[in-house]
Amino acid sequence: MRIARIDVDGTPVHGIVEADKIHLVEDDLFDLGPRTGRTVAVADAKFLIPLEPKTFYAAGLNYAEHVIEVAKANNREPNIPKEAHIGYRANNALIAHNAAIVKPKDASEEFQYEAELVAIIGKQVKNISKADALDCVFGYTIGNDVSERVWQRADRTLWRAKNTDTFAPMGPWIETDVELEGLETTVRLNGREVIRFPTNNMIFGVAHFISEMSKYLTLYPGDMVWMGTEGHAENMKPGDVCEIEISGIGVLSNPVVAEA
């Protein structure tokens, strides 16, 4: 099931996406009420971020090729992580499908996309086993972890490089029926494919991360975990449109604009 969150007359409303229509429902993401009988065309919908997370977690370097490319960019030997590392992102950076990524006036040319699978937690868990970890996942969506690389190298906490307003597009909806092994991620810049990779080709998978995190952190419904990206990204510039597609989930599309 695909669950979208859209603006209807100024009010956030959830709906079930079927073909080219969104069927509005009584509003509770984790316990959807009955359909209201009202529909909105997908093409006409004003999408909102699929949920406002309680806590916004992000996996550290979690794809081998990306680790290698980051090492090259920083003139050092690659160091493949031996254990899962988790960080945090700021909710202020979140924007929805079709919303504009704003490139700050003082950002460098190294302004790049990162295509990520996003796991949405649906149950409160603590000390959950790896075998049972996926049971607490409500569904998945798509994230673009926009990164300013000069700032990333300079800022110890990544406070600007990853968390500037509009640097975290997410959407277009949550897909609850996902087989991780079959997913493929594709990024297109202005319609041109720039990277394609098996989504689940992670150093540490979703279940591993959730299990490890839950040893120390209680996870709650509405928390989310961005799972990292693969490869080397190209630079984005104002006027570009960045599309991230994950097979079986959908396409997240965002234009890039210059700060006014």
Sequence and secondary structure as in RCSB ss.txt:
>XXXX:A:sequence
MRIARIDVDGTPVHGIVEADKIHLVEDDLFDLGPRTGRTVAVADAKFLIPLEPKTFYAAGLNYAEHVIEVAKANN
REPNIPKEAHIGYRANNALIAHNAAIVKPKDASEEFQYEAELVAIIGKQVKNISKADALDCVFGYTIGNDVSERV
WQRADRTLWRAKNTDTFAPMGPWIETDVELEGLETTVRLNGREVIRFPTNNMIFGVAHFISEMSKYLTLYPGDMV
WMGTEGHAENMKPGDVCEIEISGIGVLSNPVVAEA
>XXXX:A:secstr
 EEEEEEETTEEEEEEEETTEEEEE S TTS   EEEEEEEGGG  B  S   SSEEEE S SHHHHHHHHHHTT
S     SS  EEE  GGGEE TT  EEE TT  S EE  EEEEEEE S BSS  TTTGGGGEEEEEEEE  EEHH
HHHH TT TTTTTSTT EEEEEEEES   GGG EEEEEETTEEEEEEETT  SS HHHHHHHHHTTS B TT EE
E    S   B  TT EEEEEETTTEEEEEEEEE  
